[in-house]
Amino acid sequence: MSAASDLRPDPRIELECIRTLYRQLPNSFLAATGLALCMAVTLGPFLSLRTLGLWIGLQVALQLLRFLLYQRYRAAELTIDNAGIWARRCSQYMMISGLGWGSSVFLFLRPEQPITEVLTLCGLYGICGGAVPGYSYHPPALYGFVGVIFGAITLRMIEIGGGPHTGIAAASLLFAVIMVLFCREQHRTVTDAFRVRFENEALVEELRHQKFEADSARFRAEQANLAKSQFLAAASHDLRQPLHALGLFSASLKGLTLDAEGEEVVARIHDNVGALETLFDALLDISRLDAGTVRPAPESIDIGTLLARLGQYFEVPAREKSLRLVFVSHGERVHADPMLLERILSNLIANAIRYTEQGGVLVGCRRRGEKLSIEVWDTGIGIALADRQKIFQEFIQLGNPERDRRKGMGLGLAIAQRTASLIGTAITLDSHPGRGSVFRIVLPLTDAPLTAPAAPAEAGLDRVAGLRILIIDDEQSIRDALSRLLRQWGAEVTAAPSLDEALAERAAGRHWQIVLADFRLRGRHDGIEVIETIAAAQQPPPVACLITGDMNADLLAEARRRGLPLLHKPVRPAQLRAVLNHLATDKVSA
């Protein structure tokens, strides 16, 4: 009897899954609306007003239906008895939504205009991939959505005919299967987490009486936390890979010679890829902070070096808005986690540049006894007193009622404040509407020696052209994209999928100045081992940088201990170029 009952799903888990599913509907509304607008804008030049208007009207109807479903859910009381009904309603809506999105392959896709195929399929792949995390709480909803969309894609490809379109149909079906597998795996992790939570709640009462039960609960909680950390790391790596390649290819497109219409389309693709990268990074950061997988590793940090590096990252966006960007420090050192501190300041500086239209941004330091106040001043729009706490909440943006994605997604300050709490501080704010704002964090000063001293590269000096660079990555698409981009910048590039092939190139007489290596490689070697082996096989040894989608805290600590720069996928081209210039200036000797 008990064995049979163990096979039945826990109704409380189903209830929590459905409750979380509906809680995320507003966020999915924002994502769907943003993508629909993106497709309408990018495909608009190729469509008739009637076709475009029909599709936009369909999308409006779908979002109204979503809104009505959400309002009905909020007005009702979710119980174990009616959870299945609300689950079926969501699945039915997702199938209808799938029909609406799937219709775009028949309305938009024109074989005589290949750009319409690319833009339409990119949009549909994106909406399906983005639906996986939100609807993994109830997989049938995702199955219906993905099945209808990719069924429509397959029918359209078969209707067009020809070898390439048959290949696209097959690849689309494979992508649909992958999305289903991702959804099932994430659903298993989610239900396991809920199950552990309920089991722990039951154990709390028993903790008062039995020490054995206390040890058991603690062990299971640790195992659950480990499983969540591993899932986050795996999802981060696997989902970052295609986005990293897409960003590099997008940057390469800007180097092609195109007509005016082509340049406009490429610019829009590049802008939207950048917005997707920013949102993806922010959502993963929020997930990692909420899951408690980020562990600070404080050390002595030279503020001048850190600010010089940030100056390289933000020089171009400030110059594009004709803003003065000034960094001031006097050799101070603080005790903090360097990567977390850099992320906090990056978010604050990016926010200052985004909301400043004239004048400039100043990043400076002030001693306050045994502490250092690091301050970011701007001459932007300012923030009213009543809004100063709101801006640190998720998806809150002041002065952006139109939800312009170029102004961000409203996550940067929320991430910065949560990260600040991890390193033992908090972000404070002073502001005057119409005159500007200043954000501050206060950290302890230190006289301890630097853990890994490094001098900044010379500002404004581009040394990438002529560099001999080795790329090691087991993903063909990433090797192709990164090689194409670096060659456009004037570098001499060798790309290899493994250490063995790189050593074969070395034996053939290749000699490199810089090695860019992925950390997680197929086979028995990881990126750190590859870098050390290449360095031992060549004199003078090349300098190196790890590029990875892995967010494991132990990896970050190991890279820092070995003095290896580390970039996280998806890597912005400007960030990659700044790192290459830094390595070329300080390390390259041949």
N, C-alpha and C positions, 0 to 999 in steps of 0.2 A: 504493500500500500504506500509506504513512504517512498519507494523507488519510483513508483508511477507519479507521485506528486512532485518529485524533484524534476521530472521532465516537463511539467507544465510551467509556462512563463509566469513570473511574478507580476501580478496586475499592478503593483505599485511602480514597478520599473516602466511598464507601458504608460502608466499615468504620467510619470516624470518625463518620459520621452515626448509624449504629445504636448505636455505643457511647455517644454523647451522648444519644440518645433514651432508652436504658435508664437512664442516669445520672440523668435527670430524673424517673423514675417516682416516687421517694419524695416529691418536691415536688408532683407532680400528685395523689398520694394525699392530701396535706394539703388541697389546694385542693378536690378532689372531696368529701372528707369534710366540710369546712367548709360548702360549699354545700348538701350533702345535709341537714345538720343545720339550716341556715338555712331551707330549704324545709319541712322537717318541722315546725319550730317555728311558722313563720308560717302554714302551711296547716293545721296540726293542728286549730285550732278549727272548721274547716269540713268535716272529714272524720270518717268513722267510724273507730273504733279498729281494726277489721279491715282496712280499706283502708290506713290509715296503717302498721299493722304489716306488711302484705304488702309495701308499697313499701320500708320500712326493711329488712326481711329481704332483699329483692332487692338493695338497695345494699350491705348487708353481704356478700352473696355475691359481688357484683362486686369489692369491695375485697379479699376473700380470694383471688379469682381473680387479681387484679393482684399481690397479694403472692406467690402461688405462682409466677406467671410471672417475677417479679423474682428470686425465690430460685433458680429453675431457671437463669436467665440467669447469676447470680453463680456458681453451681456449675460452669457450663460455661466453656469457653475460646472466646472469640469470635475467629473467623478469617475471612479473605477468603472461604474456601470455604463457611462456614456462615452468613455475615452475612445472606444472602437468606432463610434459614429463620427466623432470629430476627425479621427484618423482617415476614415474613408472619404470624408468631405474634402480633406486636404489632397488626397490622392486623385480624386475626381477633378479638383481644380487644376492640379499639376498636369493632368492629361490634356485638359482644355488649353492650358497655357502652352503645352508642348505643340498643340496644333497651331496656335497663334504664331509661335516662333518658327515652327517648321514651314509655315506658309511662305516664309521669306525666300526659300530656295526656288519656289515657283514664281514669286513676284519679282525678285531682285536679280536672280542669277541669269546672266546672258552669256552663252558660250562665245559669242563674237567679241565680248568685252571681258577678257580674263580677269581684269581688276575686280569686276563684280563678283566673280567666283571666289577670289582670295578674301575680299572683305566680308562677304556673306558667311563663308565657312569659318573664318576667324571669329566672327561674332557668335555663331552658333556653338563652336567648340568652347569659346570662353564662357558662355552662359551655362553650358552643361558642366564644365569643370568647376565653375564657381558654385553650382548647386550642390555639389557633393558634400561639403562640410555641413551646410545648413539642413539638408534633408536626410542626413545619415541617421537622424533620430527616428525616422520612419521610412525605411528603404523603399517600400512599394510606391511612395510618392515620387521618388527619384527614378525608379524603374519606368513608370509610366511616362514621365517627362522626357527622359533620355530616349526611351524606345520610340516614342512618336517622332521626336526630332530626327533621330538618325534613320528611322524608317523613311521619313520624307526625303532626307539627303540621298539615301540609297535609290529610292524610286526616281528621283530627279537625275541622278548620275546614269542610271540605266536608260532613262528616256533620252538623254543626250547621246549616249553610246560612245564607242571608241575606247581604245586601250587605256589612255590616261584617266578617263572618267570612271571606267570600271575599277581601276586601281584606287581611285579616291573612294569609291563606294566600299571596297574591301577594307581600306584603311579606316574609314569612318566606323564600320561595324566593329573593327578591332578596338578603336578608341572607346566605343560605347561599352564593350566588354570590360575594358580597363576601368572605366568610371564605375561600373557596377561592382567590380572587385574592390576598388578603393572604398566605395560606400559600405559594402558588407564588412570590411575590416574595421572601418571607423565605427560602424554600428556595434560591432562586437566589443570594441574598446569602451564605447560609451555605456553600454549595458553592463559591462563588467564593473565600471566605475560606480554606476548607480547601485549595483548589487552589493559592492563592498560597503558603500555608504549605509545602506539599510542594515546590513549585517553588523556593522560597527555600532549603529544605533541600538540594536538589540543587545549587543555585548556590554554597552555602557552600564546597564543596570547590574549586570553580573560582576563587573569589575570591583564592586564594593565587597564582594564575598570571596572571590577566587582569584588568586594570583596567577594561576595557570591561564585563565581566560584573558587576563590583562596582557600577558606575554603573547598569546595567540593573536589578539586584536592588533597589538603593535606590529607584529611580524607581517600580518596581512595588509596593514596600512602601508608599511614600507614597500611591500611587493607591488601594491596598487600604484604607489607613487612612482616606483621604478618603471612599471609598464607604461604609465602616462608619459614619463620623460622619454622613454625609448620611442614611443609612438610619435611624439612631437618632433624628435630628432629625425626619424625616418620620413615623416610627412614633409618636414622642412626640406630635406635633401631632395627627395623625389619630385616635389612640386617646383622647387627652385630651378632644377635642371632645364626644362623646356623654356621657362621664363628667362633664364640667363641667356640661352641661345637666341631667343627672340629679340632681346634687347640689343645684343651684339649685331645681329643681322639688320635690325632697324637702324643702328648707327651707321652701318656700312652703306645702307641705301642713300644716306645723305651725301655720300661721296660720289655718287653716280651722276653722270651728265643726263639730265632729263629736261623735257619741255616744261613750260610753266604749270600746266595741269598736273603733270607727274610730280613736280616738286611740291605742289600743294597737297597732293594725296600722301606723299612720303612724309611731309611735315606733320600731317594729321595722324598718320600711323605712329610716328615717333612720339608725338605728344601723348597719345593714348597708351602706348607701351610704357612710357615713363609714369603715367598716372597709375597704371596697373601694378608696376613694380613698387611704387610708393605705398599703395594700399596693401599689397601683399606683405611687404616688410612690416608695416604697422600692425596688421592683424596678427602676424606671427609673433611680433614682440609682445602684444597684449596677451596672447595665449601663453607664451613662456613666462611672463611675469605673473599671470594668474595661477599658473601651474606650480610656481615656486621652483622652477628648474634653473633659475639664474643665481649663481653663487658668486658674490664679489670676491676678488683677489686683490686687496689693496697693496700698493707699493709706492715708492717715491716717484713723483712725476714732476718733470720740468715743465712749468706752465708755458714758458716761452716757446719751447719746441712744439708743444701741443697746439698753441695758437698759430704758430707758423704753418703747421700742417692744415689746420682749418682754413687759414687764409688761402691756401692753394685750392682747396675744395670749393670755396665760395667766391673766389675772385671773378669767375665768369658770370654767374647769375647776378652778382652785384653790378658788374660792368654793363650787362645787358639792360639794366634798369637805370643806368647812369647814376648810380648811388656811390658815395664814398664809403669804403669799408676799411676801418682802422682797427688794428690790434695793438694793445699796449701792455707790456709786462716788464718786470725788472729782475728777472732771474729767480722768481719765487719757486719754491717746491711745496707740493701738498702731498698728503697721504690719502690715497683713494685708489679705486680700481680704474686703470687708465682707459679701458675700452668703454666702460659704463659712463665715465666722465665725458669722454669724447662724444658719446651718443647724446648725452644731455645737452651739451653745448651746441652740437650740430642741429638739434631740433630747435633750440632757442634762436640760433642765428638764422636758420631757414625761415622761421616764423617772422623774425624781424624784417628780413628782406622781402618776404611775401606781402607784408602789410605796410611797407614804406614805399611811397611813390616819388618822393623827392627828399633831398638831404642826404642822410647816410646812416650807417650803423657803426657803433663803437663797442668793441669788446675790451674791457680793461679789468685791472685788479686793484684792490685796496686792502692794506693790512689792517686788521682789527685785533690788536693784541697778539695772541698766539694763533689766530685764524686768518684766513684769506678770503675776502669777498670777491668772487668772479662775477662781473656784471656785463649784461648785454643791453646797451642803450640804442634806441632807434628814434627817428623823427616821424613815425608813422601816424596812424589814425587815432591811437590811444584807446583806452578802455574805460568805460564808465564804472563807478564804484560798485553799482549793483550787479555788474557782470563779471567781476574779478574772480569769483569762485567758479562760475559756470565754465570759463574757458579751459579749466583743467578736467572737465568731464568729456567722455567719449562722444565723438561726432557733433561737438558743439563748435560752431564757427560764427563769430560776430562779423558783421559787414559783408556777409556772403549769402544773402537770402536766395540768390538764384542758383546756389549750389554749384558754382563754377569749380570744376575739378582742378583747374590750374592753381587754385588757391588752397589745395590740399583737401583732406577728408575729415579734418577735425580730430585727429588722433595724436598729433605730434606732442602737444603739451600734456596730454593725459599720460603718454608713455614717459615723457621727461620727468613728470612729477613722481610717478611710481618708481622709476629708476633712481631718482634722487633719494627716495626713502631707503632703497637698498644700500646706498653708500653712506647712510647716516646723516642726511641733510634734507632740506626741503627748498623748493623754489618759492621765493617771495616776489612780490610785484608792487611797483609804484607806477602810476600812469596819470596822464592829463589828456582828456579827449581833445583831439585836434592838434596836440603838440608832441605826443610820443609816449613811450613806455620804457621802463627798465626792469629786467628780470635779474634776480640775484640768487646765487647759491654760496654758502659759506662752508669752507673745509679747513681742517687743521693743517697748519704749516709744519714742515719737517726739515731737519738737517741731515736725514739719512741719505747715503749715496744712491745715485740713480741705479735702478735695476738693469736697465738696458739703454744707456745714453745714445742719443742719435741727433745729429745736426740736421736742420731742415734744408731742403733743396733751395737753390736760388730762385726767388720768385720771378715769374715771367719768362724763364729760360726753358725752351723746349729742346730736349736732347733725345727724343725718341727716334727721329730719323737716323738711319744707319745702324741702330742697335741690332745685334745678333741675339735673337730670342728663341728659346726652346719652350714649346708648349707640350705638356703631358696631361692628357685627359682621355678617358676611355669612351667618351661620348663623341661620335663622329660629327654630329651637328654642332657641338660646341667647338671642336677643333676647327671646323670649317669657318664658323662665324668669327672666332677670335683671330684666326690667321688672316682672313679677309680684312678685318678692321686694322690689324697691326700693319699689314702691307700697305694699306691706304695711308697710314701715318709715316710710311717710309722705312719701316723696320725690315730686316732680313729674318724670315721666320722658318723654323723647322717644327713640325707637329708630329707627335708620336703618341700612340695609345698606351704604351707600357714602357717600363724601364728597359726591357730587353731590346726593343726597337730603338730607343734613345741611345743605348750603348752601341748598337750597330751603326747608327749615324755617327757617333763619336769615333768609332774605329775607322770609319770612312773618311775621317779628316775634319769633321764638323767641330767648330769651336764656338762656344756661346758666352755671352756676357751676362745674360739674365735667364733664369728658369722660372716659368709660371707653371705650377703643378697643382692639379686637383688633389685633395687629400684622400678621398675614397675612390680607390681604383680596383678594377677587377684583378683577381690573382692574389699573390702572397705579399705584395708590397703596397704600402701606403705612400702618400705624397712626401712625408718627412723622410722616409727611407730612400725614396727616389732622389730627393734633393741631396742628401748626404752622399749617396753613391756617385752621382754625377760630379759633385764637388771633389770627391777623391780621385776621379778619373781624369781630371783636367787641371792644368796649371797655367795661369792662375785660375783658381776656382771661380765659377760664376756666382753672382748674388742671386737670391731666390725669393719668391713670394708664393704663399699658399693661397689658392682660390677654392673655396668650398661652400657647399650648402649645409654643412653639418654645424649645428649650434651647440654641440656637446661642450660643457664647461671644462672638462678635463683636456679636451683638444685645445681650447683657447689658452689654458694655462701652459700646456706643453709647448705650443708655438711661441708664447711669450718667453718661456724659459730658454728656448733656443735662439731667441732674437729674430724670429722669422716674421716678417710682415704678413698679415692675413686679411684677405678680402672675402666678404660674404656674397654669395650669389643671391639675387642677380646683381652683377657689378655694373655701376654706371660708367659709361665710357670716360667721362671727365675724371672720375675717381681713379680709374685704371691708369689714365695718362699721367695724373699727378704722382701716383706711386712709381710709375716707370721713370719719370723725371727725377724723383727723389733717389731711386736706386742708382740711376745713371750718374747723378751728380756726386754721390757720396762713396760709391762702392766700385763702379766699373773701372778697371785699370787697363783693359785691352781693347 
